[in-house]
Amino acid sequence: MSGHPNAAAASAPGPAGEGAPGRQAAAPRQVNVVLVPDMVQLDMTGPFEVLARVPGWSVSLVAATMEPVRTDRGLRIVPDVTREGAAPADLLVVPGGAGVDVAMLDPAWLAFVRRQANSAAHVFGICTGSLLLGAAGLLRGRRAGGHWQARDLLARFGATPSDDRLTVDGKFYTSGGVTSGIDLALRVVADLEGETVARKIQLAIEYDPQPPFAGGTPATSPPAIVQAVLADSRRRRAEREGRVAEAAERLGRT
């Protein structure tokens, strides 16, 4: 999978593929999406599907090299450009996953995210992607969300953790876990291009979540399920805490 600039499609008549809303003029915007190994693919592909459908928006997948990036579940995603070749972003998207825990301690990724975010008009942190924004020193004094198993750690970077599914603080948009990235993408499309454009995309992708079970949050899940998920991820949580502590210490020295 790779990103696709769709600026040319903005002037084409009629829909540009199955489920695409009718094309109309929109302000050209460059969207850069961070790709790191062991990321959660849905953190990226969900928002990508929404953002790439906006007429005039060009979406680029940015990685350290041009080699395919392997997600935490084994999907290989082909980047469009390296960090060095990436154009300045109007919108920067940072997905989450275990790979973010490593990127938090990578000076090259921290410098890239900081540089791109400082010039971008809007910055997204999807799931634990907000931890990378925090490690880059971008969330001090701001409210920010993240996956329910990790958002408390945002406080180590000077942020106020938010339990909301979507959190907007200035130009920073952050979401809860994984699937909430789709909601966040629709929100920013509405904010930038108008609710009609966002609603067309929502209908085109038939986004109408009706899960078979109640319980997509800890508050709505049976306690036994919550405890089972926590037990399954105990080791990752311990590793993440250690890396966040180190990243916060480094940030404090900058």
N, C-alpha and C positions, 0 to 999 in steps of 0.2 A: 504494500500500500504506500502511496506517496501523496503529498499535497498537490493541489492544482491551482494555479492562478486562474481566476475566472473573469478577469477584467474584460477580456474580449467578448465573453458571452453576454456582458451587460447590454451590448447594443444589438444583440441578435433578436429577431422577432420570435415571439412565442416562447413556450417552455423549453428548457434545455435538458430534457430527460424526464424519465418517469418520476412523478411526484414532485417536480420542481414547480415553484410558483412562477407566475408570469413575470417576465423580466421588465424592469423599469430602471430609469436612471438612479444612481446612488453615488454618494461621495466615494471616490477611490480610497481604499484603506489597505494598509499592509498588516497582515496578521502573522506573527511569528510564534510557532509552537515549539516548546522545548522537548527534545527527545533524549532520554537517558536510559541506559540498560536497566532492566527490572522495573520499569514503570508499569502502571496499570493501564492496559490499552484502552479501556472504556473511558478513563479519565480524559484521554485524548480524542478517541474516535467519536464519542458522543458530541462534545462541543464542535469538533471538526465538521461533522455532518450538518450542523446548524450554520456555522459561520461560513462554510464554503458555498452555501446556497444564496448568500446575500449578493445581489448584483453589484459588480464593481469591486468586491473585496477579493484580495489575493492572499491565499493562505500558504505559508511555507513551513515545512517541518525542518527544524534546525537541530543538528547533532554535532558531536565532537569531530567525527569523521564522516565520510560518505558510505561507510559500511552499514549494512542493515542493522537496526537496533532491535535486540531481542527483548520482548516484554516479559513480565514475571510469569506468564502462562505459556510462553513459547512462541507467540506470534512475532514474526519478523517484519519490521516496518522500514521502508526505504526512505531515508531523508532526502530533502530537496537541496540542502545547502549546509555548509559547515558554519560554525560560529563566526569564523573569520570572514566568510563571504556573505553573511546575512545582512540584508538591508535594515535600516532603522525601522522599528515597529511602531505602527499606530496603536496596535493592540498586541500585548505580550501575553501568551497563555502558558502557564506552568502546571502540567499535570502532576499527579502524585504517584506513590508506590514506594517500594523498598529502595529503588534506585535513587530516590531523592535523599535518603539518609546518607548515601555516599557523596552525592553532589554537594551537600551542605558543607563538606570539608574539602571540596575541590576548588582551589583558587580561580581556575579558569572559568568554571561555571558561575561562581559567585560574581566575578568581574563582568561576565557577559550579561547575567540577569540584572545586575545593578545598572550597567550602562544602558541596556535596552529599556529598562523600566523608567529610568530617569527621564528619557526623552519621549516615552510612549504617552499617549493620551489616556489609555486605559490598560490596567494590568489585572490578569485573572490568576488566582490560585485555586486549582481544583483539588479537592480532597487534601492529601498531605503536601501538595505542591505549595501550600501556604508556608510550610516550614522552610522551604528554600528561599522564599521571599523574606521570611523572618531572619534567616541566617545571613542574608545580604544586607540586613539593616534597614529594610524598607517598611517594616510594620510597626516601628516604635511609636507608641502613643495612639495606635489605631485599633479598632475592633476588627477581628478577623475570625473566620470559620475554618473548619477542617473536618477530617474524619473523626467520628466520635471517640475513637480509641487514641487519638493523638492531639486533638485540639488544645487540651490543657497545656501541652508543651509550648504552645505559642507564647505563653507568659514569660518563658525564659528569654525571649527576644524582645521583651518590652511591649508586647501586644496584649490586648484584652480579648481572651477567647470568647467566641460567640457560639451559642448552640443553634442559631438560626440556620435553616437550610441554605439561605442566601444572605450574604452580608455585604453591604456596600458602604465604604468609608472613603470619601473623596473619589479618586480615580481607581481605587483598589476594590475589585470584586472578588470575594472568596466564597467558596461553597462548602457544604458538608461532604460526605463521602460519595465517591464514584458517580452514581447516576445523577446526582444533583448538578453535575457539570452541564447537563443538557438544559436544565432549568436556568442556570446562570447564563448560558449562551443566548437563550431566548430573551432573557431579561436585558442583556446589553444590546442585542439587536433592536429591541423595542426602544431602548433609551437613545440609540444613535440614529435609527432609520424610521422609527415610528412603530406603533403597535400593529398596524395593518400588515407591514412586512413580516413582523415576528409571528403574527397569527397565521399568515399564509404558510410560512415554513412549518409551524407546528402542525397544521393540518396536512401539509404535503408529506411529512414523515409519519403522520398518524400517531403523534405523541399524545397518548391518553392513558397514562399508567393506571392499571387496575390489577395489582399483583394478586396471586392466588391466596396469599395469606396476609393477615394483618401482622405488622411487626417489622417494619423497615427501620425502626429506631429502637434504642434501648428502652425508651419509655413505653413503647407499644408492643414490645416482645415479651414473651414469658420469661421470668427470671432464670429458669433453667437453660433457655437458649442463650441468654446474655452471658451466663457463666461459662457455658460451653465454648462460645466464641472467644471469650477472654482467655480461657485455658489454652485454646488452640494457638493463640497469638502471644502467649506469655514471653516466649524467647525473643520474638521480634521486638516486642515492647521494651524489653531490657536492653537490647542492642540499640534501639532507637534512642532511648533515654541517654545512653552513654554518648552517642554521637551528637545529640542535641546539646548536652552539657559541654562537650568540647567545642562545638560550633559557637555556642553562646560565650564561652570563655574567649575564643578568638575574636569574636565581634566586639567584646568589651575592651580588647586591646587596640582596636582600630580607631 
